[in-house]
Amino acid sequence: MHKSEIPAYAAEGAMRRRGRMHLFETIDSAKTALVVIDMQNVFVEEGAPIEVPVAREIVPNINRLAAATRAAGGMVTWAQMIQTEDNLDDWSVFYQGGHHDERVDMVRDWLADGSHGHAIWPKLDVQPEDITFNKNRYSAFLQGSSNIEEQLRARGIDTVIIVGTLTNVCCESSARDAMMRNFKVIMVSDANATRTDEEHNASLGMIAQIFGDVRTTDETVGLLESGARPAAAAE
């Protein structure tokens, strides 16, 4: 598990901007969605070509958050990164600038819809009532990347809890765009994973300063439980 710590400069920036560390002291759990980013075999499986080893360590926390979200009357969504032949052209900067030639086919094959790499890691607790969706860019909330914003708006969701991998790439990108699409954003420090503690904490710092709130799993579960409406709490 990452040793999560908000950098001092980020904590100072948050305090300077708003006078407190946490942006949201309460949430309406019925208007909240857990958005699980890219917890797929291609990133989580041992020996996979884009493996993020720490991603396996956050699985229990993600499952706990998913259960708490459902129990509190919120919704759970699972984002799956996908790539197609079309993306070789419409995202050519990603492929031509970011990969060796031999890596292009690997990335496309492992992220093809229905492939083994595309599938959600089997130890994650995906339930029939949850929403699974594909995205074709780092951010799930970038217009044209997925239809998740439309699905959340249709259900009255105004708050998103971001977890998954990689903290500083798809998770941070999704958190930034969600905030700019006017969602309240909470990023969970011990339910996100990337390659190093330094990258992880720098990303959390940027979210905490400007784009949302950063909480632990325990804190987020507490927010969900306290924000549950009576009917959901009784269940």
C-alpha positions in Angstrom: 0.0 0.0 0.0 1.2 3.5 -0.7 2.4 5.6 2.2 -0.1 8.4 1.5 0.7 11.9 2.7 -0.5 15.3 1.4 2.7 17.3 0.6 3.2 20.3 2.9 3.0 22.7 0.0 -0.4 21.3 -1.0 -1.7 21.4 2.6 -0.6 25.0 2.9 -2.2 25.8 -0.4 -5.5 24.3 0.6 -5.5 26.2 3.9 -4.7 29.4 2.1 -7.5 29.0 -0.4 -10.3 27.9 1.9 -9.1 27.9 5.5 -9.6 24.2 6.1 -8.2 20.9 4.7 -11.4 19.1 3.8 -13.6 20.7 1.2 -16.7 18.6 2.0 -17.7 17.9 5.6 -21.0 16.1 4.5 -22.4 14.5 1.4 -25.8 13.3 0.3 -25.1 9.6 -0.2 -28.1 9.0 -2.4 -26.6 11.5 -4.8 -23.1 9.9 -4.7 -21.4 7.5 -7.1 -18.3 5.5 -6.5 -16.3 5.6 -9.8 -13.8 2.8 -10.0 -11.2 3.6 -12.6 -9.4 0.9 -14.7 -9.2 -1.9 -12.2 -8.7 -4.3 -15.1 -6.5 -7.3 -15.7 -4.1 -5.3 -17.9 -3.2 -3.1 -14.9 -3.8 -5.4 -11.9 -2.8 -8.9 -13.0 0.7 -10.0 -12.0 3.0 -10.0 -15.0 0.6 -8.0 -17.2 2.3 -5.6 -19.6 1.0 -2.4 -17.8 1.0 -3.9 -14.3 0.6 -1.7 -11.3 1.5 -4.0 -8.3 0.0 -1.7 -5.7 -3.4 -1.9 -7.4 -3.8 -5.4 -6.0 -3.4 -4.1 -2.5 -6.2 -1.6 -2.8 -8.8 -4.2 -3.8 -10.2 -4.8 -0.3 -10.7 -1.0 0.3 -12.5 -0.6 -3.1 -14.8 -3.5 -2.2 -15.5 -2.0 1.2 -16.3 1.4 -0.4 -18.5 -0.3 -3.0 -20.5 -2.1 -0.3 -20.8 1.1 1.8 -21.9 3.1 -1.2 -24.7 0.7 -2.1 -25.8 0.4 1.6 -26.0 4.2 1.8 -28.2 4.4 -1.3 -25.6 5.5 -3.7 -24.5 3.9 -7.0 -21.3 2.1 -8.0 -19.7 2.4 -11.4 -16.8 0.6 -13.0 -14.8 2.3 -15.7 -12.9 0.1 -18.2 -10.3 1.6 -20.5 -10.7 0.5 -24.1 -8.8 1.1 -27.3 -9.8 0.4 -30.9 -8.2 0.7 -34.4 -9.9 4.1 -34.7 -7.8 5.4 -31.7 -4.6 4.9 -33.7 -5.8 8.0 -35.7 -8.0 10.0 -33.4 -5.5 9.7 -30.5 -2.4 9.5 -32.6 -0.5 11.8 -30.2 -0.8 9.1 -27.5 0.3 6.3 -29.8 3.0 8.0 -31.9 4.5 10.1 -29.1 4.1 7.8 -26.1 5.0 4.3 -27.3 7.6 2.3 -29.1 6.3 0.8 -32.3 6.2 -2.7 -30.8 4.2 -1.5 -27.8 1.4 0.0 -29.9 -0.1 -3.4 -30.8 0.3 -4.7 -27.3 -1.6 -1.7 -25.8 -4.4 -2.0 -28.4 -4.7 -5.8 -28.0 -4.8 -5.8 -24.2 -7.3 -3.0 -24.1 -9.6 -4.4 -26.8 -13.2 -4.7 -25.8 -13.9 -8.3 -24.5 -10.2 -9.2 -24.2 -8.7 -10.7 -21.1 -6.8 -7.5 -20.4 -9.9 -5.4 -20.7 -11.8 -7.5 -18.1 -12.3 -6.2 -14.5 -10.0 -7.9 -12.0 -12.0 -10.9 -10.7 -11.5 -10.2 -7.0 -13.5 -7.0 -7.3 -17.1 -7.1 -6.0 -19.1 -6.1 -9.1 -22.8 -6.5 -8.5 -25.6 -6.7 -11.1 -27.1 -3.3 -10.1 -23.7 -1.6 -10.7 -22.9 0.2 -14.0 -19.9 -0.8 -16.1 -18.8 1.4 -18.9 -16.0 1.9 -21.4 -13.9 5.0 -21.7 -11.4 5.7 -24.5 -9.3 8.4 -22.9 -7.5 8.7 -19.5 -10.4 10.7 -18.1 -13.9 9.2 -17.8 -15.4 12.6 -17.7 -13.7 14.1 -20.8 -16.5 14.7 -23.3 -16.5 12.0 -25.9 -14.5 9.5 -23.7 -17.6 7.8 -22.2 -21.2 8.3 -21.4 -20.8 8.2 -17.7 -21.7 11.8 -17.1 -25.1 11.4 -18.8 -25.8 8.3 -16.7 -24.9 10.0 -13.5 -26.9 13.1 -14.3 -30.0 11.0 -15.2 -29.8 9.5 -11.6 -29.3 12.9 -9.9 -25.7 12.3 -8.9 -23.8 15.3 -7.8 -20.8 13.8 -5.9 -18.2 11.3 -7.2 -15.7 9.2 -5.2 -12.7 8.4 -7.3 -10.7 5.2 -6.7 -8.6 2.9 -8.9 -5.4 3.1 -11.0 -3.3 4.9 -11.9 -3.6 7.7 -9.3 -1.7 10.3 -11.3 -3.0 9.4 -14.7 -6.6 8.1 -15.3 -7.8 8.8 -11.7 -6.4 12.3 -11.4 -7.6 13.1 -15.0 -11.1 11.9 -14.2 -11.1 13.8 -10.9 -10.1 17.0 -12.5 -12.6 16.8 -15.3 -15.4 15.7 -13.0 -14.9 18.8 -10.9 -14.9 21.0 -14.0 -18.1 19.4 -15.0 -19.5 20.6 -11.7 -19.4 17.3 -9.7 -18.2 17.3 -6.1 -15.0 15.1 -6.0 -13.6 13.0 -3.3 -10.4 11.0 -4.0 -9.6 8.2 -1.6 -5.9 8.1 -0.7 -5.7 4.4 0.2 -8.0 3.2 -2.6 -5.9 4.7 -5.5 -2.6 3.2 -6.8 0.2 4.1 -9.1 3.9 3.1 -9.4 5.6 5.2 -6.7 4.6 6.9 -3.5 6.0 10.2 -4.9 3.7 10.1 -7.9 0.8 9.1 -5.8 1.2 11.9 -3.2 1.9 14.6 -5.8 -1.4 13.7 -7.4 -3.3 13.7 -4.1 -1.8 17.1 -3.3 -3.1 18.6 -6.5 -6.6 17.3 -5.9 -6.6 18.5 -2.3 -5.4 22.0 -3.2 -7.8 22.7 -6.0 -10.0 20.0 -7.5 -11.7 18.3 -4.6 -11.2 16.5 -1.3 -8.9 13.7 -0.3 -10.1 11.2 2.3 -9.1 7.8 3.6 -11.3 4.8 3.1 -12.4 4.9 6.8 -13.3 8.6 6.5 -15.2 8.1 3.2 -17.2 5.2 4.6 -18.0 7.5 7.6 -19.2 10.2 5.2 -21.4 7.7 3.3 -22.9 6.3 6.5 -23.7 9.7 8.0 -25.0 11.0 4.6 -27.4 8.1 4.1 -31.1 8.9 4.1 -33.2 7.1 6.8 -34.6 4.4 4.4 -31.2 3.5 3.1 -29.7 3.5 6.6 -32.4 1.2 7.9 -31.7 -1.3 5.2 
